[in-house]
């Protein structure tokens, strides 16, 4: 059974073991996470000018709103300040900077009442990150930028953590996605025609778990968790930050959550950099994971 652990004092090793068994961890805002959320708010306010970013969707044509996000999100993702704050945030949560690797932080949006649910503000159907070539040792970190409510966060579907779902991941290759689809998100405003892994059977959305952290609070979960974007009925656009981490020892030992249904190829490991010095993930590990995926070995 999935447990939600609040402000747990366990070590990072023990936490990862629990995450790989399906538990969720939530922490209050810390100095670095609060600073990261504050930095995101600065960039968002600059992008939206005098408009309230959470309600601007009620004042702007959807194409104009999407254009703002298309400029804002890459600026946040690649800003050097993020590369300083993320390692500090992970150190506050007990991660070893010499063995923990992270990818770039994404600034996400979920607009209310289906205003914009494709492309640059994609509303995710139930999925596991492992359907998208993520390693099974991946830990996802998620934090709200402004206040959130149960009506605009994400939902976890814990009954499926160790239960297979028929899905389209066999057709997904990460290198091909990067080559053909990743950078076209801003062009998909009214609909999204990009092929992405999704369930190929009906999903029982209940029971489900929704966690509502404070702004700058952090939610941790396994990349193998089945989760989805909650249909936003709050009347406000939700802004959030997420990024992923892996521990080098887990990657080398192929330690992680169980693979119950992922059949994708490729690997996201080359996206990860070491907290201590931003060194890339060793290439031999990426090649090893790519070869295993082609051979159908998890």
C-alpha positions as CSV (number, residue, x, y, z in Angstrom):
1,X,0.0,0.0,0.0
2,X,1.3,3.5,-0.9
3,X,2.1,5.6,2.1
4,X,2.5,9.4,2.1
5,X,5.3,10.4,4.5
6,X,5.4,14.1,5.6
7,X,8.7,15.8,6.5
8,X,10.3,12.4,7.1
9,X,13.8,12.4,8.6
10,X,15.0,9.2,7.0
11,X,18.3,9.1,5.0
12,X,18.3,9.4,1.3
13,X,19.2,5.7,0.9
14,X,16.2,4.7,3.0
15,X,14.0,7.2,1.2
16,X,14.9,5.9,-2.2
17,X,14.2,2.3,-1.1
18,X,10.7,3.4,0.1
19,X,10.1,5.4,-3.2
20,X,11.0,2.3,-5.2
21,X,8.3,0.4,-3.2
22,X,5.7,3.1,-4.1
23,X,5.7,5.5,-1.2
24,X,5.4,9.3,-1.6
25,X,7.4,11.9,0.4
26,X,6.4,15.5,1.0
27,X,8.4,18.2,2.6
28,X,7.7,21.8,3.6
29,X,9.5,24.7,1.8
30,X,13.2,24.9,2.7
31,X,15.5,27.9,2.0
32,X,16.7,26.7,-1.4
33,X,13.3,25.4,-2.5
34,X,11.6,28.7,-1.4
35,X,14.3,30.6,-3.3
36,X,13.7,28.5,-6.4
37,X,10.0,29.1,-6.3
38,X,10.6,32.8,-5.7
39,X,13.0,33.0,-8.7
40,X,10.3,31.3,-10.9
41,X,7.8,33.9,-9.7
42,X,10.1,36.7,-10.8
43,X,10.5,35.3,-14.3
44,X,6.7,34.6,-14.5
45,X,5.8,38.1,-13.4
46,X,8.3,39.6,-15.9
47,X,6.7,37.5,-18.7
48,X,3.1,38.4,-17.9
49,X,3.7,42.1,-17.3
50,X,0.9,43.6,-15.2
51,X,-1.3,40.6,-15.5
52,X,-1.9,38.1,-12.6
53,X,-0.3,35.0,-14.1
54,X,-2.8,32.7,-12.3
55,X,-5.8,34.4,-13.9
56,X,-4.3,35.8,-17.2
57,X,-5.9,32.9,-19.1
58,X,-9.2,34.8,-18.6
59,X,-7.9,37.9,-20.3
60,X,-5.6,36.6,-23.1
61,X,-6.4,34.8,-26.4
62,X,-5.0,31.2,-26.0
63,X,-2.5,31.7,-28.8
64,X,-1.0,34.8,-27.0
65,X,-0.9,32.9,-23.7
66,X,0.9,29.9,-25.4
67,X,3.4,32.3,-27.0
68,X,4.2,33.8,-23.5
69,X,4.9,30.3,-22.2
70,X,7.0,29.4,-25.2
71,X,9.4,32.2,-24.3
72,X,9.2,31.9,-20.5
73,X,9.7,28.1,-20.1
74,X,13.0,27.8,-21.9
75,X,14.4,30.9,-20.1
76,X,13.7,29.2,-16.7
77,X,14.9,25.7,-17.8
78,X,18.3,26.9,-19.0
79,X,18.9,29.8,-16.5
80,X,22.2,29.3,-14.6
81,X,20.5,30.2,-11.3
82,X,18.6,27.0,-11.5
83,X,21.8,25.0,-11.7
84,X,22.9,26.6,-8.5
85,X,19.6,26.2,-6.6
86,X,18.8,22.6,-7.4
87,X,22.0,21.1,-5.9
88,X,21.4,23.3,-2.8
89,X,17.9,22.0,-2.6
90,X,18.9,18.4,-2.9
91,X,21.7,18.9,-0.3
92,X,19.0,20.2,2.1
93,X,17.2,16.9,1.6
94,X,20.2,14.7,2.4
95,X,21.4,13.8,-1.2
96,X,25.1,13.0,-1.8
97,X,26.2,15.7,-4.3
98,X,29.0,13.5,-5.6
99,X,26.6,10.6,-6.4
100,X,23.3,12.3,-7.2
101,X,22.6,13.4,-10.7
102,X,19.7,15.7,-11.8
103,X,18.2,16.9,-15.1
104,X,17.0,20.4,-15.9
105,X,14.0,21.8,-14.0
106,X,10.8,22.2,-16.0
107,X,8.4,25.0,-15.4
108,X,4.9,23.4,-15.9
109,X,1.5,24.9,-16.2
110,X,-2.0,23.5,-15.9
111,X,-4.7,25.9,-17.1
112,X,-8.3,25.8,-15.8
113,X,-11.3,24.5,-17.7
114,X,-9.4,23.2,-20.7
115,X,-8.2,26.6,-21.8
116,X,-4.8,25.2,-23.0
117,X,-4.2,21.5,-22.5
118,X,-1.8,20.6,-25.4
119,X,1.7,21.4,-26.5
120,X,3.4,23.9,-24.2
121,X,0.8,23.3,-21.4
122,X,0.2,19.6,-22.0
123,X,-2.3,17.9,-19.7
124,X,-0.9,14.5,-19.0
125,X,-3.1,11.4,-19.3
126,X,-2.3,8.6,-16.8
127,X,1.3,7.5,-17.4
128,X,4.5,6.4,-15.9
129,X,7.7,8.3,-16.7
130,X,9.3,4.9,-17.3
131,X,7.1,4.6,-20.5
132,X,9.2,7.6,-21.7
133,X,12.7,5.8,-21.4
134,X,13.3,7.0,-17.8
135,X,15.4,4.6,-15.7
136,X,13.6,2.7,-13.0
137,X,15.9,4.4,-10.4
138,X,14.5,7.8,-11.3
139,X,13.0,10.0,-8.5
140,X,10.7,12.8,-9.5
141,X,10.7,16.1,-7.5
142,X,7.6,18.4,-7.9
143,X,6.9,21.7,-6.2
144,X,4.2,24.4,-6.7
145,X,5.3,27.9,-7.4
146,X,2.1,29.5,-6.1
147,X,-0.6,28.1,-3.8
148,X,-2.3,25.0,-5.2
149,X,-5.5,23.2,-4.3
150,X,-6.7,19.6,-4.8
151,X,-8.5,20.7,-8.0
152,X,-5.3,21.7,-9.8
153,X,-2.5,19.4,-8.7
154,X,-1.8,15.8,-10.0
155,X,-3.3,12.5,-9.1
156,X,-1.5,9.2,-8.2
157,X,-3.2,5.9,-9.0
158,X,-1.4,3.6,-6.5
159,X,-3.4,0.5,-7.4
160,X,-1.3,0.3,-10.5
161,X,2.1,0.7,-9.0
162,X,2.8,-3.1,-9.3
163,X,0.0,-3.9,-11.7
164,X,0.6,-3.8,-15.5
165,X,-1.3,-1.4,-17.8
166,X,-1.6,-2.1,-21.5
167,X,0.1,0.9,-23.1
168,X,1.9,2.2,-26.2
169,X,5.4,2.5,-24.8
170,X,6.8,-0.1,-27.2
171,X,6.6,2.5,-30.0
172,X,8.5,5.1,-28.1
173,X,12.2,5.8,-28.5
174,X,13.7,8.7,-26.6
175,X,16.3,9.6,-29.3
176,X,13.6,9.7,-31.9
177,X,11.3,11.9,-29.7
178,X,14.2,14.4,-29.3
179,X,14.8,14.4,-33.0
180,X,11.2,14.8,-34.2
181,X,8.8,16.0,-31.5
182,X,10.3,17.5,-28.3
183,X,10.9,21.0,-29.7
184,X,7.6,21.4,-31.4
185,X,5.5,21.7,-28.3
186,X,4.7,25.4,-28.8
187,X,3.1,24.8,-32.2
188,X,0.4,22.5,-30.6
189,X,-2.1,25.0,-29.3
190,X,-5.6,23.7,-30.1
191,X,-4.6,20.0,-30.2
192,X,-1.5,17.8,-29.8
193,X,-0.8,15.3,-32.5
194,X,2.6,14.1,-31.2
195,X,2.7,10.3,-30.5
196,X,3.2,9.7,-26.9
197,X,2.8,6.5,-24.7
198,X,-0.6,6.3,-23.2
199,X,-2.8,3.6,-21.7
200,X,-4.5,1.3,-24.2
201,X,-7.1,0.1,-21.7
202,X,-9.5,1.9,-19.4
203,X,-7.9,3.2,-16.2
204,X,-9.7,3.2,-12.9
205,X,-8.8,6.6,-11.6
206,X,-10.0,5.8,-8.1
207,X,-8.7,5.3,-5.6
208,X,-6.3,8.1,-6.1
209,X,-4.0,10.3,-4.0
210,X,-3.7,14.1,-4.4
211,X,-0.9,15.9,-2.5
212,X,-1.2,19.7,-1.9
213,X,2.2,21.1,-0.8
214,X,2.7,24.7,0.1
215,X,4.5,27.0,-2.4
216,X,8.1,25.8,-2.4
217,X,7.1,22.5,-0.7
218,X,8.5,19.4,-2.4
219,X,6.8,16.2,-3.4
220,X,9.0,13.1,-4.2
221,X,7.8,10.0,-6.1
222,X,9.1,7.2,-8.2
223,X,9.2,7.6,-12.0
224,X,7.3,4.3,-12.1
225,X,4.3,5.7,-10.3
226,X,1.2,5.9,-12.5
227,X,0.1,9.6,-12.3
228,X,-2.0,12.1,-14.3
229,X,-2.8,15.8,-14.5
230,X,-6.0,16.5,-12.5
231,X,-8.6,18.2,-14.6
232,X,-8.2,21.8,-13.4
233,X,-11.5,23.2,-12.2
234,X,-10.0,25.8,-9.8
235,X,-10.4,28.8,-12.1
236,X,-6.6,29.5,-11.8
237,X,-3.6,28.4,-13.8
238,X,-1.3,26.2,-11.8
239,X,2.5,26.9,-12.1
240,X,4.8,24.2,-10.8
241,X,8.4,23.1,-11.1
242,X,9.6,19.5,-11.6
243,X,12.9,17.8,-12.1
244,X,14.3,14.3,-11.8
245,X,17.3,12.7,-10.0
246,X,19.1,9.4,-10.0
247,X,21.7,8.0,-7.7
248,X,24.8,6.7,-9.4
249,X,24.9,3.5,-7.3
250,X,21.3,2.7,-8.2
251,X,22.1,3.3,-11.9
252,X,25.1,1.0,-11.8
253,X,23.4,-1.7,-9.8
254,X,20.1,-1.4,-11.8
255,X,18.3,-0.9,-8.5
256,X,14.9,0.8,-8.7
257,X,11.2,0.3,-8.9
258,X,9.9,-2.8,-10.7
259,X,9.2,-2.7,-14.4
260,X,5.7,-4.0,-14.8
261,X,4.8,-2.8,-18.3
262,X,7.4,-0.4,-19.9
263,X,8.6,-1.5,-23.4
264,X,10.2,1.7,-24.7
265,X,13.7,2.0,-26.1
266,X,16.5,4.6,-25.6
267,X,17.4,6.2,-22.3
268,X,17.2,9.6,-20.7
269,X,20.4,9.1,-18.7
270,X,22.4,11.6,-20.8
271,X,20.1,14.4,-19.6
272,X,21.5,14.0,-16.0
273,X,24.4,16.0,-14.5
274,X,26.2,15.5,-11.2
275,X,25.2,17.9,-8.4
276,X,28.8,18.5,-7.3
277,X,30.3,19.7,-10.5
278,X,27.7,19.3,-13.3
279,X,29.7,16.5,-14.9
280,X,27.6,14.4,-17.3
281,X,26.4,10.9,-16.6
282,X,29.1,8.4,-17.6
283,X,28.6,7.5,-21.3
284,X,29.2,3.8,-20.6
285,X,26.1,3.7,-18.5
286,X,23.9,5.3,-21.1
287,X,25.2,2.9,-23.7
288,X,24.5,0.0,-21.4
289,X,20.9,1.1,-20.8
290,X,20.3,1.6,-24.5
291,X,21.6,-1.9,-25.3
292,X,19.4,-3.4,-22.5
293,X,16.3,-1.6,-23.8
294,X,16.9,-2.9,-27.3
295,X,17.3,-6.4,-25.9
296,X,14.1,-6.0,-23.9
297,X,15.9,-6.2,-20.6
298,X,14.7,-3.8,-17.8
